[in-house]
Amino acid sequence: MNLNIRFCRTQLTFYEITLPYVNHNMTQEATTVGQTAAVIAGPPQLLVEHLRKALRTTEVVVAEINTDYLDIRGIRVTSMAMRYRGAK
């Protein structure tokens, strides 16, 4: 499972409160519901423990990316994975 996590800060101008924002980009692979739930729950808990952010105000966004539309150095990740699995 490839994972790209970005920690950002979002500010609501009406309330003047800074809210933690976690953006997950995951590739669409054979991940279980439990694995996805763990990926979603992990970073917000880090924000609570290390930065003292409120969990109730943390926004989590998960985007699943199809590997057909993802490339590394001009080669589709799907093709790379097929070649890697064939080499084993």
DRENLO-444114 format. One line per field, with one value per atom (N, C-alpha, C, O, CB): residue in one letter; residue number from 1; x, y, z; atom name. Coordinates in nm, 3 decimals. Glycine has a CB too. Example, Ala and Ser with C-alpha at 12.3 -4.5 7.8 and 13.67 -1.06 7.14 Angstrom:
type <- (A;A;A;A;A;S;S;S;S;S)
seq <- (1;1;1;1;1;2;2;2;2;2)
c1 <- (1.319;1.230;1.320;1.424;1.131;1.285;1.367;1.290;1.341;1.408)
c2 <- (-0.569;-0.450;-0.330;-0.332;-0.447;-0.225;-0.106;0.003;0.114;-0.060)
c3 <- (0.780;0.780;0.780;0.846;0.905;0.708;0.714;0.787;0.804;0.572)
atom <- (N;CA;C;O;CB;N;CA;C;O;CB)
//
This chain:
type <- (M;M;M;M;M;N;N;N;N;N;L;L;L;L;L;N;N;N;N;N;I;I;I;I;I;R;R;R;R;R;F;F;F;F;F;C;C;C;C;C;R;R;R;R;R;T;T;T;T;T;Q;Q;Q;Q;Q;L;L;L;L;L;T;T;T;T;T;F;F;F;F;F;Y;Y;Y;Y;Y;E;E;E;E;E;I;I;I;I;I;T;T;T;T;T;L;L;L;L;L;P;P;P;P;P;Y;Y;Y;Y;Y;V;V;V;V;V;N;N;N;N;N;H;H;H;H;H;N;N;N;N;N;M;M;M;M;M;T;T;T;T;T;Q;Q;Q;Q;Q;E;E;E;E;E;A;A;A;A;A;T;T;T;T;T;T;T;T;T;T;V;V;V;V;V;G;G;G;G;G;Q;Q;Q;Q;Q;T;T;T;T;T;A;A;A;A;A;A;A;A;A;A;V;V;V;V;V;I;I;I;I;I;A;A;A;A;A;G;G;G;G;G;P;P;P;P;P;P;P;P;P;P;Q;Q;Q;Q;Q;L;L;L;L;L;L;L;L;L;L;V;V;V;V;V;E;E;E;E;E;H;H;H;H;H;L;L;L;L;L;R;R;R;R;R;K;K;K;K;K;A;A;A;A;A;L;L;L;L;L;R;R;R;R;R;T;T;T;T;T;T;T;T;T;T;E;E;E;E;E;V;V;V;V;V;V;V;V;V;V;V;V;V;V;V;A;A;A;A;A;E;E;E;E;E;I;I;I;I;I;N;N;N;N;N;T;T;T;T;T;D;D;D;D;D;Y;Y;Y;Y;Y;L;L;L;L;L;D;D;D;D;D;I;I;I;I;I;R;R;R;R;R;G;G;G;G;G;I;I;I;I;I;R;R;R;R;R;V;V;V;V;V;T;T;T;T;T;S;S;S;S;S;M;M;M;M;M;A;A;A;A;A;M;M;M;M;M;R;R;R;R;R;Y;Y;Y;Y;Y;R;R;R;R;R;G;G;G;G;G;A;A;A;A;A;K;K;K;K;K)
seq <- (1;1;1;1;1;2;2;2;2;2;3;3;3;3;3;4;4;4;4;4;5;5;5;5;5;6;6;6;6;6;7;7;7;7;7;8;8;8;8;8;9;9;9;9;9;10;10;10;10;10;11;11;11;11;11;12;12;12;12;12;13;13;13;13;13;14;14;14;14;14;15;15;15;15;15;16;16;16;16;16;17;17;17;17;17;18;18;18;18;18;19;19;19;19;19;20;20;20;20;20;21;21;21;21;21;22;22;22;22;22;23;23;23;23;23;24;24;24;24;24;25;25;25;25;25;26;26;26;26;26;27;27;27;27;27;28;28;28;28;28;29;29;29;29;29;30;30;30;30;30;31;31;31;31;31;32;32;32;32;32;33;33;33;33;33;34;34;34;34;34;35;35;35;35;35;36;36;36;36;36;37;37;37;37;37;38;38;38;38;38;39;39;39;39;39;40;40;40;40;40;41;41;41;41;41;42;42;42;42;42;43;43;43;43;43;44;44;44;44;44;45;45;45;45;45;46;46;46;46;46;47;47;47;47;47;48;48;48;48;48;49;49;49;49;49;50;50;50;50;50;51;51;51;51;51;52;52;52;52;52;53;53;53;53;53;54;54;54;54;54;55;55;55;55;55;56;56;56;56;56;57;57;57;57;57;58;58;58;58;58;59;59;59;59;59;60;60;60;60;60;61;61;61;61;61;62;62;62;62;62;63;63;63;63;63;64;64;64;64;64;65;65;65;65;65;66;66;66;66;66;67;67;67;67;67;68;68;68;68;68;69;69;69;69;69;70;70;70;70;70;71;71;71;71;71;72;72;72;72;72;73;73;73;73;73;74;74;74;74;74;75;75;75;75;75;76;76;76;76;76;77;77;77;77;77;78;78;78;78;78;79;79;79;79;79;80;80;80;80;80;81;81;81;81;81;82;82;82;82;82;83;83;83;83;83;84;84;84;84;84;85;85;85;85;85;86;86;86;86;86;87;87;87;87;87;88;88;88;88;88)
c1 <- (0.084;0.000;0.089;0.170;-0.096;0.076;0.148;0.066;-0.056;0.177;0.131;0.059;0.132;0.254;0.041;0.058;0.113;0.027;-0.092;0.117;0.084;0.007;0.061;0.182;0.015;-0.030;0.007;-0.067;-0.187;-0.026;0.005;-0.058;-0.070;0.030;0.024;-0.189;-0.214;-0.289;-0.339;-0.293;-0.297;-0.377;-0.483;-0.454;-0.289;-0.604;-0.716;-0.765;-0.772;-0.830;-0.798;-0.847;-0.985;-1.007;-0.749;-1.078;-1.212;-1.214;-1.190;-1.320;-1.243;-1.237;-1.354;-1.341;-1.234;-1.468;-1.584;-1.560;-1.592;-1.710;-1.504;-1.482;-1.341;-1.315;-1.507;-1.250;-1.112;-1.047;-0.978;-1.105;-1.071;-1.015;-0.931;-0.972;-1.127;-0.813;-0.729;-0.762;-0.750;-0.578;-0.803;-0.841;-0.736;-0.687;-0.980;-0.701;-0.608;-0.676;-0.794;-0.555;-0.602;-0.654;-0.554;-0.436;-0.678;-0.600;-0.515;-0.566;-0.685;-0.514;-0.476;-0.512;-0.437;-0.314;-0.481;-0.511;-0.452;-0.470;-0.580;-0.515;-0.366;-0.374;-0.324;-0.206;-0.291;-0.415;-0.381;-0.406;-0.499;-0.461;-0.324;-0.349;-0.457;-0.469;-0.220;-0.534;-0.640;-0.578;-0.550;-0.749;-0.557;-0.501;-0.585;-0.685;-0.351;-0.545;-0.622;-0.597;-0.523;-0.585;-0.657;-0.648;-0.780;-0.886;-0.611;-0.772;-0.894;-0.955;-0.891;-0.865;-1.077;-1.145;-1.070;-1.059;-1.292;-1.019;-0.943;-0.815;-0.779;-0.911;-0.744;-0.622;-0.651;-0.579;-0.550;-0.756;-0.793;-0.833;-0.797;-0.908;-0.907;-0.947;-0.826;-0.823;-1.041;-0.724;-0.603;-0.527;-0.472;-0.513;-0.523;-0.456;-0.530;-0.467;-0.448;-0.661;-0.741;-0.725;-0.717;-0.890;-0.720;-0.715;-0.577;-0.567;-0.762;-0.470;-0.334;-0.291;-0.260;-0.240;-0.286;-0.237;-0.316;-0.254;-0.237;-0.450;-0.518;-0.477;-0.468;-0.669;-0.453;-0.408;-0.271;-0.243;-0.406;-0.184;-0.053;-0.069;0.004;0.033;-0.163;-0.188;-0.234;-0.197;-0.293;-0.315;-0.364;-0.249;-0.231;-0.475;-0.169;-0.063;0.054;0.105;-0.012;0.095;0.219;0.196;0.281;0.300;0.084;0.059;-0.057;-0.092;0.032;-0.117;-0.229;-0.348;-0.410;-0.182;-0.378;-0.494;-0.616;-0.603;-0.469;-0.734;-0.857;-0.900;-0.911;-0.969;-0.925;-0.965;-1.100;-1.124;-0.969;-1.188;-1.323;-1.322;-1.419;-1.412;-1.216;-1.210;-1.118;-1.098;-1.166;-1.060;-0.968;-1.046;-1.135;-0.874;-1.013;-1.077;-0.986;-0.867;-1.110;-1.041;-0.965;-1.029;-1.149;-0.960;-0.947;-0.994;-0.911;-0.788;-0.982;-0.978;-0.911;-0.944;-1.061;-0.952;-0.840;-0.858;-0.790;-0.671;-0.802;-0.864;-0.806;-0.772;-0.858;-0.903;-0.647;-0.598;-0.580;-0.516;-0.465;-0.635;-0.619;-0.477;-0.429;-0.722;-0.407;-0.267;-0.250;-0.139;-0.203;-0.358;-0.351;-0.323;-0.270;-0.481;-0.358;-0.340;-0.222;-0.205;-0.466;-0.139;-0.024;0.102;0.109;-0.036;0.201;0.324;0.446;0.444;0.330;0.553;0.684;0.782;0.803;0.728;0.840;0.935;0.874;0.943;1.062;0.747;0.681;0.633;0.582;0.773;0.645;0.598;0.482;0.491;0.713;0.370;0.254;0.285;0.354;0.135;0.235;0.258;0.198;0.255;0.200;0.085;0.023;0.119;0.135;-0.109;0.184;0.281;0.401;0.449;0.327;0.449;0.563;0.529;0.610;0.608;0.409;0.367;0.354;0.392;0.235;0.300;0.286;0.423;0.441;0.208;0.518;0.654;0.720;0.789;0.739;0.700;0.759;0.702;0.776;0.736;0.571;0.507;0.548;0.558;0.355;0.571;0.614;0.757;0.794;0.599;0.838;0.980;1.001;1.106;1.058;0.903;0.919;0.907;0.918;0.818)
c2 <- (-0.116;0.000;0.123;0.142;-0.001;0.206;0.333;0.438;0.443;0.375;0.520;0.617;0.750;0.755;0.566;0.854;0.989;1.069;1.089;1.054;1.114;1.187;1.329;1.351;1.117;1.424;1.564;1.621;1.600;1.645;1.693;1.764;1.910;1.974;1.748;1.961;2.099;2.169;2.105;2.105;2.297;2.375;2.450;2.514;2.474;2.440;2.508;2.614;2.587;2.409;2.729;2.833;2.878;2.916;2.952;2.872;2.922;3.069;3.101;2.839;3.157;3.299;3.343;3.439;3.381;3.274;3.316;3.293;3.379;3.239;3.176;3.144;3.180;3.185;2.997;3.205;3.237;3.124;3.149;3.368;3.001;2.883;2.809;2.792;2.790;2.764;2.684;2.537;2.488;2.713;2.467;2.327;2.238;2.271;2.303;2.125;2.033;1.962;1.929;1.930;1.939;1.877;1.771;1.801;1.983;1.648;1.538;1.490;1.460;1.421;1.484;1.441;1.313;1.312;1.552;1.203;1.074;1.051;1.069;0.957;1.011;0.965;0.822;0.796;1.057;0.729;0.586;0.529;0.571;0.509;0.433;0.364;0.259;0.203;0.300;0.234;0.134;-0.004;-0.049;0.158;-0.068;-0.201;-0.287;-0.240;-0.200;-0.409;-0.503;-0.475;-0.548;-0.648;-0.368;-0.336;-0.370;-0.355;-0.187;-0.414;-0.449;-0.324;-0.219;-0.556;-0.338;-0.227;-0.190;-0.073;-0.264;-0.291;-0.266;-0.190;-0.102;-0.396;-0.223;-0.151;-0.005;0.085;-0.219;0.017;0.154;0.232;0.349;0.155;0.169;0.235;0.272;0.379;0.145;0.185;0.215;0.333;0.415;0.091;0.340;0.452;0.582;0.687;0.427;0.577;0.696;0.739;0.859;0.670;0.644;0.676;0.718;0.790;0.558;0.674;0.698;0.843;0.891;0.626;0.916;1.054;1.150;1.233;1.108;1.143;1.233;1.207;1.301;1.217;1.081;1.051;1.110;1.154;0.899;1.112;1.177;1.327;1.385;1.153;1.389;1.532;1.559;1.660;1.583;1.469;1.484;1.468;1.550;1.380;1.362;1.331;1.429;1.468;1.193;1.469;1.548;1.698;1.778;1.497;1.737;1.880;1.934;2.052;1.904;1.846;1.884;1.943;2.039;1.985;1.883;1.926;1.848;1.736;1.905;1.905;1.839;1.740;1.776;1.942;1.617;1.514;1.546;1.513;1.378;1.608;1.638;1.742;1.752;1.686;1.820;1.922;1.883;1.961;2.054;1.762;1.718;1.668;1.584;1.608;1.719;1.678;1.580;1.608;1.801;1.466;1.363;1.341;1.317;1.230;1.349;1.326;1.212;1.214;1.457;1.111;0.997;0.994;0.997;0.863;0.989;0.979;0.852;0.833;1.105;0.766;0.644;0.672;0.714;0.522;0.649;0.679;0.549;0.456;0.758;0.543;0.427;0.427;0.529;0.428;0.313;0.308;0.320;0.343;0.179;0.306;0.329;0.476;0.508;0.284;0.564;0.708;0.763;0.884;0.782;0.675;0.716;0.662;0.544;0.665;0.749;0.701;0.750;0.851;0.747;0.674;0.709;0.709;0.605;0.610;0.824;0.840;0.797;0.739;0.760;0.825;0.797;0.655;0.620;0.828;0.571;0.433;0.418;0.454;0.332;0.362;0.344;0.249;0.149;0.292;0.280;0.198;0.060;-0.039;0.266;0.049;-0.081;-0.171;-0.288;-0.063;-0.116;-0.194;-0.234;-0.347;-0.113;-0.142;-0.174;-0.286;-0.375;-0.049;-0.281;-0.383;-0.519;-0.620;-0.344;-0.521;-0.647;-0.709;-0.829;-0.625;-0.626;-0.675;-0.725;-0.827;-0.565;-0.654;-0.692;-0.826;-0.914;-0.583;-0.840;-0.965;-1.082;-1.195;-0.949;-1.057;-1.161;-1.205;-1.318;-1.114;-1.117;-1.147;-1.239;-1.302;-1.019;-1.247;-1.329;-1.476;-1.557;-1.289)
c3 <- (0.000;0.000;0.000;0.091;0.121;-0.101;-0.106;-0.035;-0.051;-0.253;0.043;0.124;0.123;0.143;0.267;0.101;0.104;0.200;0.174;-0.040;0.309;0.410;0.418;0.428;0.550;0.414;0.429;0.549;0.565;0.301;0.633;0.744;0.703;0.669;0.877;0.707;0.666;0.778;0.870;0.533;0.769;0.863;0.784;0.683;0.945;0.831;0.769;0.868;0.988;0.729;0.820;0.911;0.867;0.752;0.915;0.961;0.935;0.977;1.093;1.012;0.884;0.916;1.003;1.079;0.789;0.992;1.071;1.220;1.302;1.026;1.254;1.395;1.442;1.562;1.418;1.347;1.380;1.460;1.558;1.458;1.418;1.483;1.381;1.266;1.542;1.421;1.333;1.357;1.470;1.357;1.251;1.263;1.196;1.088;1.199;1.260;1.195;1.078;1.085;1.296;0.971;0.850;0.805;0.788;0.737;0.786;0.743;0.607;0.592;0.847;0.508;0.373;0.341;0.337;0.267;0.319;0.284;0.135;0.083;0.366;0.066;-0.072;-0.073;-0.050;-0.171;-0.101;-0.102;-0.240;-0.309;0.006;-0.280;-0.406;-0.384;-0.275;-0.462;-0.489;-0.481;-0.495;-0.606;-0.591;-0.386;-0.384;-0.291;-0.236;-0.340;-0.274;-0.191;-0.043;0.023;-0.224;0.008;0.150;0.216;0.155;0.172;0.339;0.411;0.474;0.482;0.520;0.518;0.586;0.714;0.749;0.618;0.783;0.906;0.881;0.959;0.974;0.773;0.739;0.705;0.748;0.622;0.627;0.592;0.717;0.731;0.490;0.807;0.932;1.017;1.079;1.013;1.020;1.096;1.036;1.110;1.101;0.903;0.836;0.865;0.881;0.683;0.871;0.900;1.045;1.073;0.869;1.138;1.282;1.330;1.428;1.362;1.264;1.313;1.319;1.428;1.229;1.207;1.209;1.299;1.365;1.071;1.304;1.398;1.543;1.622;1.384;1.578;1.714;1.740;1.852;1.738;1.639;1.653;1.678;1.759;1.527;1.610;1.630;1.773;1.833;1.530;1.827;1.965;2.064;2.154;1.995;2.046;2.141;2.137;2.242;2.116;2.018;2.007;1.989;2.028;1.893;1.930;1.907;1.989;1.979;1.762;2.071;2.159;2.082;2.127;2.263;1.968;1.889;1.935;1.985;1.737;1.919;1.959;1.851;1.734;1.986;1.891;1.796;1.734;1.617;1.864;1.808;1.757;1.647;1.571;1.870;1.635;1.530;1.415;1.322;1.588;1.422;1.317;1.197;1.210;1.371;1.081;0.956;0.883;0.863;0.867;0.842;0.772;0.635;0.625;0.854;0.529;0.393;0.334;0.340;0.304;0.277;0.217;0.069;0.030;0.286;-0.014;-0.159;-0.206;-0.182;-0.234;-0.273;-0.330;-0.476;-0.554;-0.317;-0.512;-0.645;-0.722;-0.673;-0.639;-0.842;-0.928;-0.982;-1.032;-1.044;-0.971;-1.014;-1.164;-1.211;-0.967;-1.241;-1.386;-1.417;-1.523;-1.454;-1.325;-1.346;-1.268;-1.258;-1.307;-1.213;-1.133;-1.200;-1.233;-0.987;-1.219;-1.282;-1.206;-1.136;-1.428;-1.223;-1.167;-1.284;-1.347;-1.051;-1.311;-1.422;-1.555;-1.639;-1.395;-1.574;-1.701;-1.718;-1.825;-1.810;-1.617;-1.623;-1.526;-1.409;-1.589;-1.577;-1.491;-1.377;-1.396;-1.571;-1.259;-1.140;-1.159;-1.110;-1.015;-1.227;-1.253;-1.330;-1.297;-1.331;-1.433;-1.513;-1.429;-1.440;-1.635;-1.346;-1.260;-1.163;-1.140;-1.183;-1.106;-1.010;-1.077;-1.019;-0.944;-1.199;-1.272;-1.301;-1.286;-1.403;-1.342;-1.369;-1.241;-1.243;-1.433;-1.131;-1.003;-0.955;-0.911;-0.898;-0.964;-0.921;-1.011;-0.963;-0.921;-1.138;-1.231;-1.207;-1.242;-1.372;-1.149;-1.127;-1.006;-0.994;-1.107;-0.919;-0.798;-0.825;-0.733;-0.695)
atom <- (N;CA;C;O;CB;N;CA;C;O;CB;N;CA;C;O;CB;N;CA;C;O;CB;N;CA;C;O;CB;N;CA;C;O;CB;N;CA;C;O;CB;N;CA;C;O;CB;N;CA;C;O;CB;N;CA;C;O;CB;N;CA;C;O;CB;N;CA;C;O;CB;N;CA;C;O;CB;N;CA;C;O;CB;N;CA;C;O;CB;N;CA;C;O;CB;N;CA;C;O;CB;N;CA;C;O;CB;N;CA;C;O;CB;N;CA;C;O;CB;N;CA;C;O;CB;N;CA;C;O;CB;N;CA;C;O;CB;N;CA;C;O;CB;N;CA;C;O;CB;N;CA;C;O;CB;N;CA;C;O;CB;N;CA;C;O;CB;N;CA;C;O;CB;N;CA;C;O;CB;N;CA;C;O;CB;N;CA;C;O;CB;N;CA;C;O;CB;N;CA;C;O;CB;N;CA;C;O;CB;N;CA;C;O;CB;N;CA;C;O;CB;N;CA;C;O;CB;N;CA;C;O;CB;N;CA;C;O;CB;N;CA;C;O;CB;N;CA;C;O;CB;N;CA;C;O;CB;N;CA;C;O;CB;N;CA;C;O;CB;N;CA;C;O;CB;N;CA;C;O;CB;N;CA;C;O;CB;N;CA;C;O;CB;N;CA;C;O;CB;N;CA;C;O;CB;N;CA;C;O;CB;N;CA;C;O;CB;N;CA;C;O;CB;N;CA;C;O;CB;N;CA;C;O;CB;N;CA;C;O;CB;N;CA;C;O;CB;N;CA;C;O;CB;N;CA;C;O;CB;N;CA;C;O;CB;N;CA;C;O;CB;N;CA;C;O;CB;N;CA;C;O;CB;N;CA;C;O;CB;N;CA;C;O;CB;N;CA;C;O;CB;N;CA;C;O;CB;N;CA;C;O;CB;N;CA;C;O;CB;N;CA;C;O;CB;N;CA;C;O;CB;N;CA;C;O;CB;N;CA;C;O;CB;N;CA;C;O;CB;N;CA;C;O;CB;N;CA;C;O;CB;N;CA;C;O;CB;N;CA;C;O;CB;N;CA;C;O;CB;N;CA;C;O;CB;N;CA;C;O;CB;N;CA;C;O;CB;N;CA;C;O;CB;N;CA;C;O;CB;N;CA;C;O;CB;N;CA;C;O;CB;N;CA;C;O;CB)
//
